[in-house]
Amino acid sequence: MSHRMYLYNVNVTENRRDQEPNKYHELDGLLPVVASNESDVLMMMEWKYEFPLFLHPLFAGEPFLAPPMYNGTLGGLYANAFLGKAALMSFYSFIDRHAEVLTDNPKAFRASMQKIYSFLENKAVYNSFHLDAWDVFNMSDDPHEAQATELLNLIKATNDCIKAAIEADAPALLNNCPGVRDSPYGFTSFSQLFSHSAYGYGWEVIRSGYFEEEEDPEEEIVFTENGLEGLKKKDGTVIIPAQYDEVYSFPDNETFAVVKRGGKYGYVNREGKLVTGLIYDDAYDVLNGYGRVQIDSQHYLVQPGAELPSTSYDELRVISEEAQWYEIAKGGAKSIINAAGQTLLPFVPCESDRVGTYNGRPLMRITDEIKKGRKTLQFHGLVTAEGQTILEVGYLDIWPAFDDVVIVKAKDHFGMYSVQNGWMLEMEYDRIDPFLDKVYLLQKGTKHGLYIIGLEVVPPVYDMIVSDVNWAGDQEWETFATNGQAAFRINHLGVATLLSSEELEELLVENKRYRYNPHELNHLLAVAGDALPPDMLHAKGFDALSAQDYSAAIKYYTLAADKGNADSMNDLGYIYEAIEGFVDSKRSFEWYTRGVEAGSPHAANGLANCYMDGLGTTADINKAIELYELSAAGNVSYGHYNLGIIYYEGNHVEKNYEKALPHFEQACQLGYECHNYVGVLFEQKEDYKNAYKAYKSGAKYKDPDCAFNLARLHELGHGCKQDPRKALSYYMDSVKWGTANAHLELRRMYLTYDEVRDEKKAMEHEQLAREAGVEIPE
């Protein structure tokens, strides 16, 4: 069974506190919520295993935990929809501004973005978002509310990361979001994750749960003439003339509808004829030809047009539409009857639900309650629609499987029962879960197996069985399992075969591994060892490099490079270029060269460094510039920065600020902090407005030079309003972030400007400048 998360847009209309204390303190006192009715619920997402991080802004609006609407009693997530839609649109606008960097196909992204905007504006009109992860939470033994708290904290952390990236206008900061580089699927950047074809830039996720309702030309509409109501079809055809105070629509597939006039009710057929007269004090919709009516204090089960039956009841209500059961009360006793008035159960269960079909009629689970102290325990039994008891009330739960087969839980064990054939699986399993149609996942202890109906049981000997399958035809499929240090293919006939390391590696390639949940993926990785696809080997190398385990990094990068991974070739070049104890210019040059040949723009930057400085080769400035340009064309920030420096400094070519500026700007856009160069070059052009903007961006990253130059602009009134106080503040930031010379500017400010004049502070900064080794002018 594929475990899924569900996202809804709902109208939250009621708040109430739990009647019983929550035993998990972190959720004590939380307010559960309910939607007003099913028409106020829009399903938005049905997605396997995860709530994708790029949709987390939907829960930026005052998120909280409360009981889910449909599943269980704990662990639902809710948030204000108005705030959430605004947050998501703001995030997507940010992605749009940086689409060349954050997506692999800006045109396709923008098409998806417009679909999402239209959906949020025109379809998601209710006041709250609700995330129900009950199905996924069931995969863990941890309490649902604890998992919900963890998920909510993750969403908050993601939204904090997104907010920081937007405020800094720095798309590279999105790589720090939870679930990007620590993704079990091997993503190494937000762009790589967001651009994965399975997501459709978010639109495929949303449309996974949304279904557009088709217009029904037969839909019935109540209309009014001369103050009276009638009923007509959408095309205008009158069904019931406007002759009544109230008219109700015909229930689906029924012949009679309820009408009211002068305080009395009756039934009208589809020809508009009143078949009973207006004789009832109350009347309800017809169900399979039978209606419930009331005369005075007595209730009757009638067939419209027939005589009033002689049998009446003190109470009468529908307990099950599918089995057509009615709860009655008569003379102080309660029981369950059918439409013919026959007694089916001599008591009234607290619940009844259809769990299957037997002889073409519903098979019903009934639930009875037993109080033990302050606790109320529920036990279940199995009954046919005719009232025949199949399983006595006494089981902890009964779930539908198929046809007349149900899954049964008693104490801590599960079995499978067929009304016609008896016990198909004895009560000896720790879990039985649906896997496919007529295929079930079995668990004994920590081991798993399969039960394919009509075949022998695949014994529970596997550590893990993948919940998704590959289809080879309408009936033919295969899935995969692990056991110890081996992996297996299991087909639709229950036949298991050992996988080779090459076959296992093929299961883990990027366009396949998203199909596994993290638990399954971890098992497959444990069995695979180093027999991994190149991108996963690269990810292991990156982790080792980050942990400064350079020998392990070289091992994994080399394995990945041997399989053609260009990023690993680049990273090997970097290790041999820059890591102390491993520097080898010749190897660095060789790996960078291989990386360029394999298409890595990062390796082009590294190889350019080699030609620039003569590392492992003869220095060649023209070759270096050619490679930096190749790197810059691949949106590598360092490539742009290095080109900017070459043209800015003019040490190897003629100085050219016009060429330098756009490269520095692009480097900033791609996440390299060189805003001060941008500001200086705009100042050189006397474009103070853009210079100010550049310095301001750099100050957000605590760049002391940018702060110093911001102070200078505020002091002079260039590109901004002249303001000595703001100038003073930015000089202070520059000092705080490492520019000792700013002490002298602070001294001058305190001695020069009346708005901030303070000779004592001026002398303090003069002393601090001396202590920092700054020469004090006469």
N, C-alpha and C positions, 0 to 999 in steps of 0.2 A: 504494500500500500504506500502510495506517495503521500507523505505528510505535508500539509499546506498551511499557509497563513491566509487569513481572510480580512479584507479591508472594506469597511462600510462607511457610507455617508448617511447619517441618521439625524432625526429630530429627537433630542433629549428633552423630555417634557416633565420628568418627575424625579425628585431626589428623596431618598429615604435611607435611614440608617439600618444596618443589620440588627436583627432582633437578638441574635446571640453573639457573644464576644468572639472576635477573631483570635485564634490561638497564635498567629504569627504577628508579633508586636509591631513590626514595621508597617503593617497595613491596618492596625486598629483604628476604627472610627472613620474609615474611608466611606464616601458616599457612593452607593451603587446607583445605576441609572437605568431608565427604561425608555424605549421609543414609544410614541403614542399609538401607532398601529403599523401594519405591514406596508401601507402605502407611503410611510415616512422613512423607508429604508431603501437605500440604493447600494447594491453590491458593486464594489469597484475593483477588487483584486482577489484572485485565488492563485497563490504563487507558492511553489515548492520551497519549503524549509526556511525561507528568509523574507524579511521586509527590506527590500533593497535600499541602501543608504541614501541614494539620491532622492528618495521619496520621504526621508525623515523630516524635512521641513514641514510636511503636512501636520506634524505633531509638535510644531514650535509654539503653538498657541495654548498656553496654560494646561499642559498635559497632566493627567492623573489616572489612577488605577481604580477599577470598580468591577463588579461582576460582569462577565460577558453577556451579550444579549441572548445567545443561542446555546452555548456549550458550557456546562459546569457552572460553578458559583464563584470562582475566583480567577483573577489574572487577566481581566480585560483592560485595554488601554483606550483612553478617550482624550480628545482635544478639541478646542474651539476651531470650527471649520473656517470661519472668516479669516482669522489670524493665520491659520495653516495654509490656506490658498494664497494669501498675500506673500507668505514666506517662500512658498515653492515657486511662485512666479518671479519673485526677486532673485532666487537662486538660478532659475533658468535664464533670466535676462543676463545675469552675470556670465553664465556659460555661453550664451549667445555672443556676448562681447568678445569672448576668448575662444570662439568655436574652432578656430584654426589650430589651437593648442589642445583643447579639451575634448575634441571629437575627431574621429577619423573620417567623417563625412559631414561637413557643416550643412550642406543642402538637405541631406536626409534628416539630420538633427532638427533643423528649423521646421521641416514639415511635421515631424512628430511633436515638436513644441507647440505648434499652432493647434494641433488636435487636442493636446492636453489642456491648453488654455480654453478652447471652446468647450471641452467637457466640464472643466471646473466652473466656467461661467454659466453654462446652460443646463447641465445635468446635475452636478453636485450642489444642489440648492439648499440642503438641510444644514442645521446649525452645528453639527459635530462630526468628527471622524472617529471611527471605532475600529481598533485592530484586535482581532480574535486569533490568538496563537495557540489555542487549546490543543489542536491536533499536533502541533510541533512540541509543545510542552510535554505531551504524553510520552515522548521519546526518552525523557529523563525521569529519574526517580525523585528529583528535587521537587519540592512543592511548587505548584503553579504560581502562587503569589510571589515566591522568591525569584522564579524565572522572569516573571513579569517586571519586577523591580529592576532586575539586571538589564532587561531589554529597554526599559524606559531610561535608565541611566546611559545606556549605549546611544539611544536616540538623542538625548540631551548633549552628550559629548560630540556626536556628529554635527549637531546644529551649531554648537559652539565653534567647531572647526570651520564650518561653512561661513558663519558670521565673520570670523577672523579673516578668511580669504576675501570676502566681499569688501570688508572695511579697508583692507590693505590693497585692494585691487590686485591681488597676487594669486593667480590660478594655481601656482605650484604648491601653495599651502594646502590645497585639497588632498595632496598625496599623504598628508598627515592624518586624515580622517580615519577613525576606527573602521576596520574592515577593508582597507585598501591594501597596504603592503602586508598586513597579517591575514589576508584572505586565504582560506584553505584552497582556493582555486588557482593560486599562483599569480594573481595580478600584482604588478609592480608599480602601477600608477593609477590615479583616478581616471585618466583618459582611457586607459586600457580596459578598466572595469566598465565604465559608462558606455563605451563604444561596443561592448560585446553584443553580437547579433541577437542573442536571446532576449535582451532587454528592450530593443527598439527605442533606445534613448528614453525609456520610461513608459512610452505609449503601449507597448506590448504587455507590460506588467499591469497597467490599469485595465486594458481591454480584456485581460484574462478572466475577469469576473463580471464584466458588464455586458448585458445583452439588450439590444434595442428591441423594444416591444413593437410588434407589427400592428398596424391599425386594423380594427375589426369592423367591416361594414355592417355586420349584423348587430352591433352594439345597440343596446336599448337606452333611450333617453326619456326622462320624465319631462313633460311639457305642461303648460298651464293655459287654459282658456276660460274667460269669465270667472276667474277665481277658483276654478276646479282643475284637478290634475288628471292627466292621461299618460299613456305610454306609446312611444313610436320608435321605429328603427332610425338609424342614422341617415338613411336615404329619404326619410319623411313618411314612410308608410305607417299609418296609425294601427296600433295593435289593440289598445284599450282607449275608447273615447274619453274625453275630459269630462267625467261625470262624478268624480270622487274627491273627498277632502285630501286623501293620501293614496298614492299608488306605489307599489314596490315592484322591482324588476322580477322577471321570471328567473328562478335559479337555473343553473346550467342543466340542460337535458330534462327539464321538468315542464309539465303541461299547464300548471296552475300558478297564479301569482296572487298575492295578498292585496286587498283594497280596503279602504276605510271611508265611511261616511256617517255623519251623525253620531259618532262615538262607537259605532259597531263595525265589526270586521266580517269579511267574507272572502271567497276565492273566485277568480275569474279565469276562464280558459283562454287559449291563444286566439280564439275567434272573438274575444272581447265579451263573451257571455258570462253573466254572473250565475255560477252553478250551485251556490249554496244559500244564497240570500245573505243579507247583512244581519247575522244572528249571534255573532260571537263577541264576547267582551275583550278578547285578545286572540291573536292568531299569529302563527309563525310560518316561515317558508316551508314549502313541501320538500320532503326527502324521499326519493324513490316512490312517489305517489302518496305518501302519508304526511299529514300535517298535524301539528300540535295546536290545540285550541283551548280556550277557557270560557266557561259559562259560570257566572257567579264565582264560587270558590273552587269549583271542580275542573279538572283537566281531562281532556279526551284525546285519543289518537284516532284521527278521522281520515277517510278517503274522500276528498272533495267531490260533491255530487251524490254521495251515498248517504244513507240515513245516519243520524248520530248514534254511535254505539251505546249499548246499555252499560258498559263498564267505564267507570270514571276513577280518577286518582286524586289524592290530596296534593301530590307533586308529580311532575313529569318533565324530564329534561333528557336531551340527547347526550349519551356518554361516549358513543362511537358512531360516526357516520358510515365508516367503511363496513363494519359488521352490522350496522343499524341496530345498536343496542340503546335501550332507554332505561334510565334510572327512574323508578317509581317509588312513591310512598303512599301507603294505604293502611289506615288503622294503626299507625305508629310503627309499622314494619317497612323496611326498605329492601328492594331487590332489583335485579336486572331482568328486563323482558325484551323480546324481539318485537317486530312490527305486528306480528300476529297476536301479541299479548301473552305469549308463552313465557313462563319463567325459565331463565337460563342460568342465573346464579342466585342463590338464596341470600347473597350479601352484596354490598356495593364496594368494589375495589376503589382505592384512592386514585388509581390511574389505570387506563387501558390503552394499549397501543398496538397497531398492526405490526407484526414482525415476519410475516410470510403469507403464503397462500396454500390452502389444502382443499382439494376437490373444487377448485375454482372460487373458493370463498376465503375471506380473510382469516388468517391465523393470528390470534390475539395474545399478547403478553398482558397479564393482569398483575397489579401490584397491591399488596396489603401492607399495612403499617403495624408495627408492634412497639410499644413504648417500654423502655428499660431505663428507669430513673428519669433523668432529664433528657436522655437521648431517645430519638425515634428512629427505629431501624426499618428498612424496607426490604421485603422479600417478594419474589416474583414466581409466577406460574405460567403455564401455557394452556390455552383454551381455544377450541374451534369456535367459529362464528355461531354455531348451533348450541354452544354451551358445554360441549364434551370436554372434560378435563384430560389433558394429555400429560402435563407435568404438574404435580401438586405445587401449590405455593410453598416456597421454602428455599428457593435459589437466590443468590446474591444479585444476579443479573441474567438477562436473556437478551441476545442481540439477533437481528435478522442476518441470515447468511444468503440463502436463495431458496425459492419455491417453499417447500415445507421443512427446510433445514434451518436450525438456529444454533447459535453459539451460546453455551451455558456456562455460568460461573457458579461454583459452590465452594465456599471457604476460599482457599488460595489456588484452586485448580480449575482448569477449563476443559470442556469437552464439546462435542458436536452431536446434535440429536436431529433425527429425521422422524416426522410423524409416521411416515409409511414404513421406514426401515429400522427404526430404533437408533441405538447409539452407533454413530459412524466413527467417532473418536471417543475413547473412554476419557473419564475425568482424571487425566494424568499430566496435563500440560500447564505450565506456568502462565502462558499467554497463547491465544489464538487470534490472529488479526487478518482481516481481508488483505489479499495481495493482488490478485487479479480476479476476473470473473471465474468463480468456481475453483479458485486457487487460494490457499491460506498459508500464512506464515506461522510456524509453530515454534514455541520456545520451551525448553526444559533447562532450568538453571540459567547458565550463560550461553547455552548452545541453541542453534536455530536449525530448523528444517522446513520442508514444504509438504502440504497435502494438496495434491492435484486430484480433484474428484474423478473417480473412475480408475485411478492408478494407485500403486503402492505408495505408502508414505516415504518421502525423502527424509531419512532419519535426521533428527536434530543433533548433528555432529559439527556444525559449522559455527565459527566465531561470529560471522556476519554474513547476511545475504543482502545483496543490493536490492533496494525496493523498486527501482525502475527496470524496465526490460527493453530489449531490442526485438522488434517484430520483423519476422521474415515473411509473413503472410497473415491471413485472417486468423488462423489458429496456431501458427508456429511462432514461438518466441524463445528467447534465452535470457538468462540473467547470470549473475556472477556471485561467487562466495569465497570466503577465506577460511582456512583452517590451519592454525599454527603458522608455518612459514610457506604455505602453498595457497594458490588461488585456483578456482575451478569455474568452469562454465556449466550451468545447469539448464537443460532445454525443457521444452513443453512436455516431453515424455518423462521427465524426472531423471534423465540420464546425466550424470556428472562426469566431466573430463578435465584433466589437469591442464592448466594454461602454461605455455612457455613464457620465459621472461619477455620475449619480443611481443607476445600477445598481450601480456599484462601492461607493458609500456604503452601499447596502442590504446588500451582502455583509458589511459591517463592523459592523453593528448588534450590540448586546450579546448577544442570544440566538443569534447565528450565529458570531461570531468565535472562540468557544472551539473550534470545529471545526478551526482552523488551528494548526499548530505554530508556534513563534516565528519560524523561518526563513521560512515561508510568509507569516505575518502581516507581517513586516518588508517583504517584497517588495510586498505589496498596499498597505501604508501608503506606501511610497515612490512608487508610481504614483498613489495617491489624492491626495497633497499635502494641501491644506486641505479637500478634498471629503470630510469625515469626519462620522460621526454626532456628535450634540451632546455625548455623554459623553466621547468621545475628544478633541474640541476643548477641552472643559473640562479634561481631564487635561493637555493641552499648555499650557493657560493656567496651571494649577497649577504645572507644572514651571518655566515662565518666571517666575512669581511667586516661587517658591522661589529661583531664580537671580538675583532682583532685576532681571530684564529686564522692567520694567513696561510698556513700550510693546508688547512681544510678548504679554505677559499680557492687556493690554486688547484686542489684536487677536483672540486666540483666544477669550477670554471673550465678546466681542461676537458673533463668528460663532456660538458655541454658544448664546448668549442669543437670537439671532435665530431659532434653531431650537427655542426653547422650553425651554432648559435653565435650570431655576430656580437651581441652585447657581452658575452663571456670573453670573446677575443679582446674586446676593448678593455674589459676590467683586468684581464691578465696583463695587458699593456700598461695599465695604470699601476698595478702592483710592482711590476719590474721597473717602472719609471720612478715611483715615489715612496714606496714603503721601505723604511730603514731595515737593513738586513737582507733584503730581497732585490735590491737595485741591480739591474743587469740591462744596460742600455741596448745591447744587441737584441736580447729577447724582447724587450719592450718594443723596439722598432719592428721586429718580426710579427709580434702579435697585433700591433696596431695596423700593420700592412694587411694582414689576413682579415682583420675586422673591416677595413675599408673595402676590400675585395668582396666581403660578404654583405656589404651594404649598410654598415653602421655609421651614422653621422657623428656619433660620439668618438668612434675610433678615428675619424677624419680629423677631429680636433686634436686628439692625442698624437697622431702621426705628424700633424702640422707643428706641434711643439718639438718633436724630434728634429724636423728640418729647420726649425727656427733656432734651436740651440745646438744643433750638431750632435744629437744623442743617437748613437748607433748608426749614424750615417753622416754624410758631408752636409754642412749647413747650406740651405738653399732658400732664400727669402721668397722667391717667386713660387716655388713649390709649396712653401708654407702658406702663402696667401691663397693659392689655389685650393688647398685643403681646408683652410679656415672657411672659405666661401662655400665649399661643399658641406661642411658642418653646419654653417648658418642656414643654408638652404633646407637642411633637415630639422630646423627649429631647435638647435642646440644653443643654449644661452651662452656657453663659454666660447663657441665659435664666433658669435656676434661680438662678445666682449673683447676677444683677442684682436679681431679686425678693428674694432674701435680704438684700442690702445695703439695699434700699429699706425693708424692714420692720425691719431691725436698727438702722439709723441714725435713722430717723424724721424725716428732713429734709423730706419731701414729704407723708408720710402719718403717721398716728399710729404710734408705735413699737409693734411687736408681735413679741416674741421667739418666740411659739408659731407664728406664720406663717413667721418667718425660718428657724427650725431645719430643718424638712423640706426647704426649698429648698437650703440649704447641704449637707445630707446627700446629696440627689440630685445636686448639682453634683459632689461628691466621687466618687460612684459612676460618674458619666459622665466622669471623668478630670480635672476641674478641681480644682486643689489649694487647697482652702479649709478644710482640716481644723481650723485654729486657731479659726475662727469656730464650728465644730461643738463643739469642746471647750469654748470659753468659754460657749456657751449651755447645754451640759449642766451645767457648773459652776454657772451661774446657777440651775439647777434643783436643785442639790446632788446631781446624779447623777454622782458622781465616777468610777464604774466606766466609764461610756460616755465621759466626758470624757477619762479616761486612754487609752482605746482610740483615740479620735480624735487626740489629740496624738501617740500612738505611730505612727499611720499617717502623719501629717504629717512626723514626724521621718525616716521612710524616704525622703522627698523632700528632706531637708536643710532643712526649714523652721525658721529660727532661733527664731521665736516658739513653735512647738510644742515645740522642745527646751527652751526657757526654762520653759514651763509644765509640761512633764514633770518637770523638775528641782524645781519648786516642789511638785508633788504628792508626789514621793518624799521631799522634805524634811518635808512635813506628814503624810505617811502617808494621803493621801486617794485612795481608789480603788486603792491598792497598799500594799505593806508599806513602812513608814518606813525609809529607807535613805540616810543622808547621803552615802555613797560614790557611789551611783547619781545622787543629786542633783548632786553635784559633777561627775560625768562629763557629765550633760546640760547643765549650765551651760557647761562647756567646749565642747560641741558648738555651743551657741548663740553663743558668742564666735567660734568658728571659722567659723560660717556667717553672721556679720554683725551680731550684737546687741552693741554696745559696752557697754550698761548691764549686761550679764551679768558684766563685770569686777568691778563693785561687789558682786554676789552672791557671786562667788568669793572676794573679799576677806573678806566677812562669814563665809562658810563656814569658811575657813581660821582665822579668829579665834574662832569660836564653838563648833565641834563637835570634841570630843576625838578622834573617829575619824579626822579629816583635818587636825587642827591643824598649822599651819605658818606662822609669822609672816612668814618671809622671802617665801614665795609670796604671802601676803596683800599685802605692800608692793609686790611686782612687779605685781600686778593693779591696785592703786591707781594706780601710775605709768602703766600701760597705759590706764587709764580717763581719766587726765588728758590723755595724748597724743591720745586719741580725742575730746577735747572734752567729756567727760562731767563734769557738775558733781559735786564730791565733797561729800557731806553733812558737817556739823560733827560 
